[in-house]
Amino acid sequence: MKLTDSVLRSFRVAKVFRENSDKINCFDFSPNGETVISSSDDDSIVLYDCQEGKPKRTLYSKKYGVDLIRYTHAANTVVYSSNKIDDTIRYLSLHDNKYIRYFPGHSKRVVALSMSPVDDTFISGSLDKTIRLWDLRSPNCQVMGLMHLQGKPVCSFDPEGLIFAAGVNSEMVKLYDLRSFDKGPFATFKMQYDRTCEWTGLKFSNDGKLILISTNGSFIRLIDAFKGVVMHTFGGYANSKAVTLEASFTPDSQFIMIGSEDGKIHVWNGESGIKVAVLDGKHTGPITCLQFNPKFMTFASACSNMAFWLPTIDD
């Protein structure tokens, strides 16, 4: 089944889960699309089975809190950042609920975490104005790379795991080659600075051709990953309280979607820039997290509740 405007417009909430007492700050689908794992401000980690459509397990990180949870390539393991006590990144085995390693180094809150799509390296960006490159296998957790920047960074790997992009100070995108990042960025794209909002996230499309910049304002930007040209600016959704709302591509790189503070999801065609759907998730709060399943025709959205969506037509 192919994603089209009409299929997207047909999506409805199939299941709602009320496992959390506070907002879900992040979730991540497993690469095979079979599970999704969430982190919440209530210090819990909830693992859901996407095929059976039910929560499987709940773990807690009461002491350190949990945010920016990401699956690694090893089955049943995740990395996540802390939002209490310290700014150490933790590598957790879900199987026995034990920490495998800690990655200390950041001196302020970690605001970006991206796992390489091809190996055991990951990058983190922090309010301490650094981006650090790590290797999960490194027993002494030495940082492999450290970049000092001019402001708050957001960062992400490209789909091939060869380069990563850093959004710095909400006004420029820098591209680094992983094999020679110590030489500095090989491309820098300066954007028009907008003092009304901050950049909160950066993602590549699966085809590697586009970069999506999310903000805590009421617009998101789509840029050409090679030239740095702004292709489209998408707006017209509610975000009056400067909430961090996650924007995402669909797996075919054709559509862009974002939630809003009023529980609705807005979807645009990336090529034409036209809004193709507004879906009502009936969420009780702002939709802070939104991602399409990488393998199946379903997506998830979250406030303090988690919703699974399915299409209601076969195109």
Contacts in CASP RR format, 6 or more apart in sequence:
PFRMAT RR
TARGET T0000
AUTHOR 0000-0000-0000
METHOD contacts of the structure
MODEL  1
MKLTDSVLRSFRVAKVFRENSDKINCFDFSPNGETVISSSDDDSIVLYDC
QEGKPKRTLYSKKYGVDLIRYTHAANTVVYSSNKIDDTIRYLSLHDNKYI
RYFPGHSKRVVALSMSPVDDTFISGSLDKTIRLWDLRSPNCQVMGLMHLQ
GKPVCSFDPEGLIFAAGVNSEMVKLYDLRSFDKGPFATFKMQYDRTCEWT
GLKFSNDGKLILISTNGSFIRLIDAFKGVVMHTFGGYANSKAVTLEASFT
PDSQFIMIGSEDGKIHVWNGESGIKVAVLDGKHTGPITCLQFNPKFMTFA
SACSNMAFWLPTIDD
1 7 0 8 1.000
1 297 0 8 1.000
1 311 0 8 1.000
1 314 0 8 1.000
1 315 0 8 1.000
2 252 0 8 1.000
2 315 0 8 1.000
3 250 0 8 1.000
3 252 0 8 1.000
3 254 0 8 1.000
3 255 0 8 1.000
3 297 0 8 1.000
4 315 0 8 1.000
5 269 0 8 1.000
5 276 0 8 1.000
5 277 0 8 1.000
6 313 0 8 1.000
6 315 0 8 1.000
7 297 0 8 1.000
7 311 0 8 1.000
7 313 0 8 1.000
7 315 0 8 1.000
8 250 0 8 1.000
8 255 0 8 1.000
8 267 0 8 1.000
8 276 0 8 1.000
8 277 0 8 1.000
8 311 0 8 1.000
9 276 0 8 1.000
9 277 0 8 1.000
9 279 0 8 1.000
10 311 0 8 1.000
10 312 0 8 1.000
10 313 0 8 1.000
11 277 0 8 1.000
11 279 0 8 1.000
11 299 0 8 1.000
11 309 0 8 1.000
11 310 0 8 1.000
11 311 0 8 1.000
11 312 0 8 1.000
12 279 0 8 1.000
12 309 0 8 1.000
12 310 0 8 1.000
12 312 0 8 1.000
13 281 0 8 1.000
13 282 0 8 1.000
13 307 0 8 1.000
13 308 0 8 1.000
13 309 0 8 1.000
14 298 0 8 1.000
14 308 0 8 1.000
14 309 0 8 1.000
14 310 0 8 1.000
15 53 0 8 1.000
15 307 0 8 1.000
15 308 0 8 1.000
16 305 0 8 1.000
16 306 0 8 1.000
16 307 0 8 1.000
17 46 0 8 1.000
17 48 0 8 1.000
17 54 0 8 1.000
17 55 0 8 1.000
17 305 0 8 1.000
17 306 0 8 1.000
17 307 0 8 1.000
17 308 0 8 1.000
18 304 0 8 1.000
18 305 0 8 1.000
19 44 0 8 1.000
19 46 0 8 1.000
19 55 0 8 1.000
19 58 0 8 1.000
19 306 0 8 1.000
20 38 0 8 1.000
20 40 0 8 1.000
20 42 0 8 1.000
20 44 0 8 1.000
20 46 0 8 1.000
20 304 0 8 1.000
20 305 0 8 1.000
20 306 0 8 1.000
21 42 0 8 1.000
21 304 0 8 1.000
22 40 0 8 1.000
22 41 0 8 1.000
22 42 0 8 1.000
22 304 0 8 1.000
23 40 0 8 1.000
23 41 0 8 1.000
23 285 0 8 1.000
23 288 0 8 1.000
23 302 0 8 1.000
23 303 0 8 1.000
23 304 0 8 1.000
24 38 0 8 1.000
24 39 0 8 1.000
24 40 0 8 1.000
24 288 0 8 1.000
24 289 0 8 1.000
24 302 0 8 1.000
24 303 0 8 1.000
24 304 0 8 1.000
24 305 0 8 1.000
24 306 0 8 1.000
25 39 0 8 1.000
25 40 0 8 1.000
25 41 0 8 1.000
25 66 0 8 1.000
25 67 0 8 1.000
25 68 0 8 1.000
25 83 0 8 1.000
25 288 0 8 1.000
25 289 0 8 1.000
26 38 0 8 1.000
26 39 0 8 1.000
26 67 0 8 1.000
26 68 0 8 1.000
26 69 0 8 1.000
26 80 0 8 1.000
26 289 0 8 1.000
27 36 0 8 1.000
27 37 0 8 1.000
27 38 0 8 1.000
27 39 0 8 1.000
27 69 0 8 1.000
27 289 0 8 1.000
27 291 0 8 1.000
27 300 0 8 1.000
27 302 0 8 1.000
27 306 0 8 1.000
28 36 0 8 1.000
28 37 0 8 1.000
28 69 0 8 1.000
28 70 0 8 1.000
28 71 0 8 1.000
28 78 0 8 1.000
28 291 0 8 1.000
29 35 0 8 1.000
29 36 0 8 1.000
29 50 0 8 1.000
29 71 0 8 1.000
29 291 0 8 1.000
29 293 0 8 1.000
29 294 0 8 1.000
29 300 0 8 1.000
30 36 0 8 1.000
30 37 0 8 1.000
30 71 0 8 1.000
31 71 0 8 1.000
31 73 0 8 1.000
31 294 0 8 1.000
32 294 0 8 1.000
32 295 0 8 1.000
33 50 0 8 1.000
33 293 0 8 1.000
33 294 0 8 1.000
33 295 0 8 1.000
33 296 0 8 1.000
34 49 0 8 1.000
34 50 0 8 1.000
34 51 0 8 1.000
34 295 0 8 1.000
35 47 0 8 1.000
35 48 0 8 1.000
35 49 0 8 1.000
35 50 0 8 1.000
35 56 0 8 1.000
36 47 0 8 1.000
36 48 0 8 1.000
36 50 0 8 1.000
36 293 0 8 1.000
36 300 0 8 1.000
36 306 0 8 1.000
37 45 0 8 1.000
37 46 0 8 1.000
37 47 0 8 1.000
37 48 0 8 1.000
37 69 0 8 1.000
37 71 0 8 1.000
37 78 0 8 1.000
37 94 0 8 1.000
38 45 0 8 1.000
38 46 0 8 1.000
38 48 0 8 1.000
38 69 0 8 1.000
38 289 0 8 1.000
38 302 0 8 1.000
38 306 0 8 1.000
39 45 0 8 1.000
39 61 0 8 1.000
39 66 0 8 1.000
39 67 0 8 1.000
39 68 0 8 1.000
39 69 0 8 1.000
39 80 0 8 1.000
40 46 0 8 1.000
40 66 0 8 1.000
40 304 0 8 1.000
41 67 0 8 1.000
41 83 0 8 1.000
43 60 0 8 1.000
43 61 0 8 1.000
43 62 0 8 1.000
43 65 0 8 1.000
43 66 0 8 1.000
43 84 0 8 1.000
44 58 0 8 1.000
44 59 0 8 1.000
44 60 0 8 1.000
44 61 0 8 1.000
44 66 0 8 1.000
45 58 0 8 1.000
45 59 0 8 1.000
45 60 0 8 1.000
45 61 0 8 1.000
45 66 0 8 1.000
45 69 0 8 1.000
45 78 0 8 1.000
45 80 0 8 1.000
45 92 0 8 1.000
45 94 0 8 1.000
46 55 0 8 1.000
46 57 0 8 1.000
46 58 0 8 1.000
46 306 0 8 1.000
47 55 0 8 1.000
47 56 0 8 1.000
47 57 0 8 1.000
47 58 0 8 1.000
47 59 0 8 1.000
47 94 0 8 1.000
48 54 0 8 1.000
48 55 0 8 1.000
48 56 0 8 1.000
48 306 0 8 1.000
48 308 0 8 1.000
49 55 0 8 1.000
49 56 0 8 1.000
50 293 0 8 1.000
50 296 0 8 1.000
50 298 0 8 1.000
50 308 0 8 1.000
53 308 0 8 1.000
57 94 0 8 1.000
59 92 0 8 1.000
59 94 0 8 1.000
59 97 0 8 1.000
61 80 0 8 1.000
61 82 0 8 1.000
61 90 0 8 1.000
63 84 0 8 1.000
63 85 0 8 1.000
64 82 0 8 1.000
64 83 0 8 1.000
64 84 0 8 1.000
64 85 0 8 1.000
64 86 0 8 1.000
64 88 0 8 1.000
64 90 0 8 1.000
65 82 0 8 1.000
65 83 0 8 1.000
65 84 0 8 1.000
65 85 0 8 1.000
66 80 0 8 1.000
66 81 0 8 1.000
66 82 0 8 1.000
66 83 0 8 1.000
67 80 0 8 1.000
67 81 0 8 1.000
67 82 0 8 1.000
67 83 0 8 1.000
67 110 0 8 1.000
68 80 0 8 1.000
68 81 0 8 1.000
68 110 0 8 1.000
68 111 0 8 1.000
68 112 0 8 1.000
68 113 0 8 1.000
69 78 0 8 1.000
69 79 0 8 1.000
69 80 0 8 1.000
70 78 0 8 1.000
70 79 0 8 1.000
70 80 0 8 1.000
70 113 0 8 1.000
70 114 0 8 1.000
70 115 0 8 1.000
70 122 0 8 1.000
71 77 0 8 1.000
71 78 0 8 1.000
71 115 0 8 1.000
72 78 0 8 1.000
72 79 0 8 1.000
72 91 0 8 1.000
72 115 0 8 1.000
72 120 0 8 1.000
72 122 0 8 1.000
72 136 0 8 1.000
73 115 0 8 1.000
73 119 0 8 1.000
73 120 0 8 1.000
74 136 0 8 1.000
76 93 0 8 1.000
76 94 0 8 1.000
76 95 0 8 1.000
77 91 0 8 1.000
77 92 0 8 1.000
77 93 0 8 1.000
77 94 0 8 1.000
77 95 0 8 1.000
77 100 0 8 1.000
78 91 0 8 1.000
78 92 0 8 1.000
78 94 0 8 1.000
79 89 0 8 1.000
79 90 0 8 1.000
79 91 0 8 1.000
79 92 0 8 1.000
79 103 0 8 1.000
79 113 0 8 1.000
79 115 0 8 1.000
79 122 0 8 1.000
79 136 0 8 1.000
80 89 0 8 1.000
80 90 0 8 1.000
80 92 0 8 1.000
80 113 0 8 1.000
81 87 0 8 1.000
81 89 0 8 1.000
81 90 0 8 1.000
81 109 0 8 1.000
81 110 0 8 1.000
81 113 0 8 1.000
81 124 0 8 1.000
82 88 0 8 1.000
82 89 0 8 1.000
82 90 0 8 1.000
82 110 0 8 1.000
83 109 0 8 1.000
86 104 0 8 1.000
87 104 0 8 1.000
87 105 0 8 1.000
87 106 0 8 1.000
87 107 0 8 1.000
87 108 0 8 1.000
87 109 0 8 1.000
87 110 0 8 1.000
87 126 0 8 1.000
87 128 0 8 1.000
88 102 0 8 1.000
88 103 0 8 1.000
88 104 0 8 1.000
88 105 0 8 1.000
88 106 0 8 1.000
89 102 0 8 1.000
89 103 0 8 1.000
89 106 0 8 1.000
89 110 0 8 1.000
89 113 0 8 1.000
89 124 0 8 1.000
89 134 0 8 1.000
90 99 0 8 1.000
90 101 0 8 1.000
90 102 0 8 1.000
90 103 0 8 1.000
91 99 0 8 1.000
91 100 0 8 1.000
91 101 0 8 1.000
91 102 0 8 1.000
91 103 0 8 1.000
91 136 0 8 1.000
92 98 0 8 1.000
92 99 0 8 1.000
92 100 0 8 1.000
93 99 0 8 1.000
93 100 0 8 1.000
100 136 0 8 1.000
101 136 0 8 1.000
101 139 0 8 1.000
101 141 0 8 1.000
102 141 0 8 1.000
103 124 0 8 1.000
103 134 0 8 1.000
103 141 0 8 1.000
103 143 0 8 1.000
104 141 0 8 1.000
105 132 0 8 1.000
105 143 0 8 1.000
106 124 0 8 1.000
106 125 0 8 1.000
106 126 0 8 1.000
106 128 0 8 1.000
106 130 0 8 1.000
106 132 0 8 1.000
107 126 0 8 1.000
107 128 0 8 1.000
108 126 0 8 1.000
108 127 0 8 1.000
108 128 0 8 1.000
109 126 0 8 1.000
109 127 0 8 1.000
110 124 0 8 1.000
110 125 0 8 1.000
110 126 0 8 1.000
111 125 0 8 1.000
111 126 0 8 1.000
111 127 0 8 1.000
111 152 0 8 1.000
111 153 0 8 1.000
111 154 0 8 1.000
111 200 0 8 1.000
112 123 0 8 1.000
112 124 0 8 1.000
112 125 0 8 1.000
112 126 0 8 1.000
112 131 0 8 1.000
112 153 0 8 1.000
112 154 0 8 1.000
112 155 0 8 1.000
112 156 0 8 1.000
112 201 0 8 1.000
112 202 0 8 1.000
113 122 0 8 1.000
113 123 0 8 1.000
113 124 0 8 1.000
113 125 0 8 1.000
114 122 0 8 1.000
114 123 0 8 1.000
114 124 0 8 1.000
114 155 0 8 1.000
114 156 0 8 1.000
114 157 0 8 1.000
114 164 0 8 1.000
115 122 0 8 1.000
115 157 0 8 1.000
116 122 0 8 1.000
116 123 0 8 1.000
116 157 0 8 1.000
116 161 0 8 1.000
117 157 0 8 1.000
117 159 0 8 1.000
117 160 0 8 1.000
117 161 0 8 1.000
118 160 0 8 1.000
118 161 0 8 1.000
119 161 0 8 1.000
120 135 0 8 1.000
120 136 0 8 1.000
120 137 0 8 1.000
121 133 0 8 1.000
121 134 0 8 1.000
121 135 0 8 1.000
121 136 0 8 1.000
121 144 0 8 1.000
121 178 0 8 1.000
122 133 0 8 1.000
122 134 0 8 1.000
122 136 0 8 1.000
123 131 0 8 1.000
123 132 0 8 1.000
123 133 0 8 1.000
123 134 0 8 1.000
123 155 0 8 1.000
123 156 0 8 1.000
123 157 0 8 1.000
123 164 0 8 1.000
124 131 0 8 1.000
124 132 0 8 1.000
124 134 0 8 1.000
124 155 0 8 1.000
125 131 0 8 1.000
125 132 0 8 1.000
125 153 0 8 1.000
125 154 0 8 1.000
125 155 0 8 1.000
126 132 0 8 1.000
126 153 0 8 1.000
127 152 0 8 1.000
129 148 0 8 1.000
129 149 0 8 1.000
129 150 0 8 1.000
129 151 0 8 1.000
129 152 0 8 1.000
129 153 0 8 1.000
130 146 0 8 1.000
130 147 0 8 1.000
130 148 0 8 1.000
130 149 0 8 1.000
130 153 0 8 1.000
131 146 0 8 1.000
131 147 0 8 1.000
131 149 0 8 1.000
131 153 0 8 1.000
131 155 0 8 1.000
131 166 0 8 1.000
132 143 0 8 1.000
132 145 0 8 1.000
132 146 0 8 1.000
132 147 0 8 1.000
133 143 0 8 1.000
133 144 0 8 1.000
133 145 0 8 1.000
133 146 0 8 1.000
133 178 0 8 1.000
133 181 0 8 1.000
134 141 0 8 1.000
134 143 0 8 1.000
134 144 0 8 1.000
135 144 0 8 1.000
138 144 0 8 1.000
145 181 0 8 1.000
145 182 0 8 1.000
147 166 0 8 1.000
147 176 0 8 1.000
147 181 0 8 1.000
147 184 0 8 1.000
149 166 0 8 1.000
149 168 0 8 1.000
149 169 0 8 1.000
150 168 0 8 1.000
150 169 0 8 1.000
151 168 0 8 1.000
151 169 0 8 1.000
152 168 0 8 1.000
152 169 0 8 1.000
152 170 0 8 1.000
152 198 0 8 1.000
152 199 0 8 1.000
153 166 0 8 1.000
153 167 0 8 1.000
153 168 0 8 1.000
154 166 0 8 1.000
154 167 0 8 1.000
154 199 0 8 1.000
154 200 0 8 1.000
154 201 0 8 1.000
154 202 0 8 1.000
154 213 0 8 1.000
155 164 0 8 1.000
155 165 0 8 1.000
155 166 0 8 1.000
155 167 0 8 1.000
155 202 0 8 1.000
156 164 0 8 1.000
156 165 0 8 1.000
156 201 0 8 1.000
156 202 0 8 1.000
156 203 0 8 1.000
156 204 0 8 1.000
157 163 0 8 1.000
157 164 0 8 1.000
157 204 0 8 1.000
158 164 0 8 1.000
158 165 0 8 1.000
158 204 0 8 1.000
158 208 0 8 1.000
158 225 0 8 1.000
159 204 0 8 1.000
159 205 0 8 1.000
159 206 0 8 1.000
159 207 0 8 1.000
159 208 0 8 1.000
160 208 0 8 1.000
161 178 0 8 1.000
162 177 0 8 1.000
162 178 0 8 1.000
162 179 0 8 1.000
163 175 0 8 1.000
163 176 0 8 1.000
163 177 0 8 1.000
163 178 0 8 1.000
163 186 0 8 1.000
164 175 0 8 1.000
164 176 0 8 1.000
164 178 0 8 1.000
164 181 0 8 1.000
165 173 0 8 1.000
165 174 0 8 1.000
165 175 0 8 1.000
165 176 0 8 1.000
165 202 0 8 1.000
165 204 0 8 1.000
165 211 0 8 1.000
165 225 0 8 1.000
166 173 0 8 1.000
166 174 0 8 1.000
166 176 0 8 1.000
166 185 0 8 1.000
166 202 0 8 1.000
167 173 0 8 1.000
167 174 0 8 1.000
167 199 0 8 1.000
167 202 0 8 1.000
167 213 0 8 1.000
168 174 0 8 1.000
170 193 0 8 1.000
170 194 0 8 1.000
170 197 0 8 1.000
170 198 0 8 1.000
170 199 0 8 1.000
170 215 0 8 1.000
171 190 0 8 1.000
171 191 0 8 1.000
171 192 0 8 1.000
171 193 0 8 1.000
172 188 0 8 1.000
172 189 0 8 1.000
172 190 0 8 1.000
172 191 0 8 1.000
173 188 0 8 1.000
173 189 0 8 1.000
173 191 0 8 1.000
173 202 0 8 1.000
173 211 0 8 1.000
173 213 0 8 1.000
173 223 0 8 1.000
173 228 0 8 1.000
174 184 0 8 1.000
174 185 0 8 1.000
174 187 0 8 1.000
174 188 0 8 1.000
174 189 0 8 1.000
175 185 0 8 1.000
175 186 0 8 1.000
175 187 0 8 1.000
175 188 0 8 1.000
175 225 0 8 1.000
176 184 0 8 1.000
176 185 0 8 1.000
176 186 0 8 1.000
177 183 0 8 1.000
177 186 0 8 1.000
187 228 0 8 1.000
189 223 0 8 1.000
189 227 0 8 1.000
189 228 0 8 1.000
191 213 0 8 1.000
191 221 0 8 1.000
191 223 0 8 1.000
191 230 0 8 1.000
194 215 0 8 1.000
196 217 0 8 1.000
197 215 0 8 1.000
197 216 0 8 1.000
197 217 0 8 1.000
197 218 0 8 1.000
197 219 0 8 1.000
197 242 0 8 1.000
198 215 0 8 1.000
198 216 0 8 1.000
199 213 0 8 1.000
199 214 0 8 1.000
199 215 0 8 1.000
200 214 0 8 1.000
200 215 0 8 1.000
200 216 0 8 1.000
200 244 0 8 1.000
200 245 0 8 1.000
201 213 0 8 1.000
201 214 0 8 1.000
201 246 0 8 1.000
201 247 0 8 1.000
202 211 0 8 1.000
202 212 0 8 1.000
202 213 0 8 1.000
202 214 0 8 1.000
203 211 0 8 1.000
203 212 0 8 1.000
203 214 0 8 1.000
203 247 0 8 1.000
203 248 0 8 1.000
203 249 0 8 1.000
204 210 0 8 1.000
204 211 0 8 1.000
204 212 0 8 1.000
204 225 0 8 1.000
205 211 0 8 1.000
205 212 0 8 1.000
205 225 0 8 1.000
205 249 0 8 1.000
205 253 0 8 1.000
206 249 0 8 1.000
206 251 0 8 1.000
206 252 0 8 1.000
206 253 0 8 1.000
207 253 0 8 1.000
208 225 0 8 1.000
208 253 0 8 1.000
209 224 0 8 1.000
209 225 0 8 1.000
209 226 0 8 1.000
209 253 0 8 1.000
210 222 0 8 1.000
210 223 0 8 1.000
210 224 0 8 1.000
210 225 0 8 1.000
210 231 0 8 1.000
210 249 0 8 1.000
210 253 0 8 1.000
210 270 0 8 1.000
211 222 0 8 1.000
211 223 0 8 1.000
211 224 0 8 1.000
211 225 0 8 1.000
211 228 0 8 1.000
212 220 0 8 1.000
212 221 0 8 1.000
212 222 0 8 1.000
212 247 0 8 1.000
212 248 0 8 1.000
212 249 0 8 1.000
212 256 0 8 1.000
213 220 0 8 1.000
213 221 0 8 1.000
213 222 0 8 1.000
213 223 0 8 1.000
214 220 0 8 1.000
214 244 0 8 1.000
214 245 0 8 1.000
214 246 0 8 1.000
214 247 0 8 1.000
214 258 0 8 1.000
215 221 0 8 1.000
216 239 0 8 1.000
216 242 0 8 1.000
216 243 0 8 1.000
216 244 0 8 1.000
216 245 0 8 1.000
217 239 0 8 1.000
217 242 0 8 1.000
218 235 0 8 1.000
218 236 0 8 1.000
218 237 0 8 1.000
218 238 0 8 1.000
218 239 0 8 1.000
218 240 0 8 1.000
219 233 0 8 1.000
219 234 0 8 1.000
219 235 0 8 1.000
219 236 0 8 1.000
220 233 0 8 1.000
220 234 0 8 1.000
220 235 0 8 1.000
220 247 0 8 1.000
220 256 0 8 1.000
220 258 0 8 1.000
221 230 0 8 1.000
221 232 0 8 1.000
221 233 0 8 1.000
221 234 0 8 1.000
222 230 0 8 1.000
222 231 0 8 1.000
222 232 0 8 1.000
222 233 0 8 1.000
222 234 0 8 1.000
222 256 0 8 1.000
222 270 0 8 1.000
222 273 0 8 1.000
223 229 0 8 1.000
223 230 0 8 1.000
223 231 0 8 1.000
224 231 0 8 1.000
231 270 0 8 1.000
231 273 0 8 1.000
232 268 0 8 1.000
232 270 0 8 1.000
232 273 0 8 1.000
234 256 0 8 1.000
234 258 0 8 1.000
234 266 0 8 1.000
234 268 0 8 1.000
234 273 0 8 1.000
234 275 0 8 1.000
235 266 0 8 1.000
236 266 0 8 1.000
237 258 0 8 1.000
237 259 0 8 1.000
237 260 0 8 1.000
237 264 0 8 1.000
237 266 0 8 1.000
238 260 0 8 1.000
238 261 0 8 1.000
238 262 0 8 1.000
238 264 0 8 1.000
239 245 0 8 1.000
239 260 0 8 1.000
239 261 0 8 1.000
239 286 0 8 1.000
240 261 0 8 1.000
241 261 0 8 1.000
241 286 0 8 1.000
243 261 0 8 1.000
243 286 0 8 1.000
243 288 0 8 1.000
244 288 0 8 1.000
245 258 0 8 1.000
245 259 0 8 1.000
245 260 0 8 1.000
245 261 0 8 1.000
245 286 0 8 1.000
245 287 0 8 1.000
245 288 0 8 1.000
245 290 0 8 1.000
246 258 0 8 1.000
246 259 0 8 1.000
246 287 0 8 1.000
246 288 0 8 1.000
246 289 0 8 1.000
246 290 0 8 1.000
246 291 0 8 1.000
247 256 0 8 1.000
247 257 0 8 1.000
247 258 0 8 1.000
247 259 0 8 1.000
247 290 0 8 1.000
248 256 0 8 1.000
248 257 0 8 1.000
248 258 0 8 1.000
248 290 0 8 1.000
248 291 0 8 1.000
248 292 0 8 1.000
248 299 0 8 1.000
249 255 0 8 1.000
249 256 0 8 1.000
249 257 0 8 1.000
249 292 0 8 1.000
250 256 0 8 1.000
250 257 0 8 1.000
250 292 0 8 1.000
251 292 0 8 1.000
251 293 0 8 1.000
251 294 0 8 1.000
251 295 0 8 1.000
254 269 0 8 1.000
254 270 0 8 1.000
254 271 0 8 1.000
255 267 0 8 1.000
255 268 0 8 1.000
255 269 0 8 1.000
255 270 0 8 1.000
255 276 0 8 1.000
256 267 0 8 1.000
256 268 0 8 1.000
256 270 0 8 1.000
257 265 0 8 1.000
257 266 0 8 1.000
257 267 0 8 1.000
257 268 0 8 1.000
257 290 0 8 1.000
257 292 0 8 1.000
257 299 0 8 1.000
258 265 0 8 1.000
258 266 0 8 1.000
258 287 0 8 1.000
258 290 0 8 1.000
259 265 0 8 1.000
259 266 0 8 1.000
259 286 0 8 1.000
259 287 0 8 1.000
259 290 0 8 1.000
259 301 0 8 1.000
260 266 0 8 1.000
260 286 0 8 1.000
260 287 0 8 1.000
261 285 0 8 1.000
261 286 0 8 1.000
261 287 0 8 1.000
262 286 0 8 1.000
263 280 0 8 1.000
263 281 0 8 1.000
263 282 0 8 1.000
263 283 0 8 1.000
263 285 0 8 1.000
263 286 0 8 1.000
263 287 0 8 1.000
263 303 0 8 1.000
264 278 0 8 1.000
264 279 0 8 1.000
264 280 0 8 1.000
264 281 0 8 1.000
264 287 0 8 1.000
265 277 0 8 1.000
265 278 0 8 1.000
265 279 0 8 1.000
265 280 0 8 1.000
265 281 0 8 1.000
265 287 0 8 1.000
265 290 0 8 1.000
265 301 0 8 1.000
266 275 0 8 1.000
266 277 0 8 1.000
266 278 0 8 1.000
267 275 0 8 1.000
267 276 0 8 1.000
267 277 0 8 1.000
267 278 0 8 1.000
267 279 0 8 1.000
268 274 0 8 1.000
268 275 0 8 1.000
268 276 0 8 1.000
269 276 0 8 1.000
279 309 0 8 1.000
281 287 0 8 1.000
281 301 0 8 1.000
281 307 0 8 1.000
283 301 0 8 1.000
283 302 0 8 1.000
283 303 0 8 1.000
283 305 0 8 1.000
283 307 0 8 1.000
284 303 0 8 1.000
284 304 0 8 1.000
284 305 0 8 1.000
285 303 0 8 1.000
285 304 0 8 1.000
286 303 0 8 1.000
287 301 0 8 1.000
287 302 0 8 1.000
287 303 0 8 1.000
288 302 0 8 1.000
288 303 0 8 1.000
289 300 0 8 1.000
289 301 0 8 1.000
289 302 0 8 1.000
290 299 0 8 1.000
290 300 0 8 1.000
290 301 0 8 1.000
290 302 0 8 1.000
291 299 0 8 1.000
291 300 0 8 1.000
292 298 0 8 1.000
292 299 0 8 1.000
293 299 0 8 1.000
293 300 0 8 1.000
297 310 0 8 1.000
297 311 0 8 1.000
298 308 0 8 1.000
298 309 0 8 1.000
298 310 0 8 1.000
299 308 0 8 1.000
299 309 0 8 1.000
300 306 0 8 1.000
300 307 0 8 1.000
300 308 0 8 1.000
300 309 0 8 1.000
301 307 0 8 1.000
301 309 0 8 1.000
END
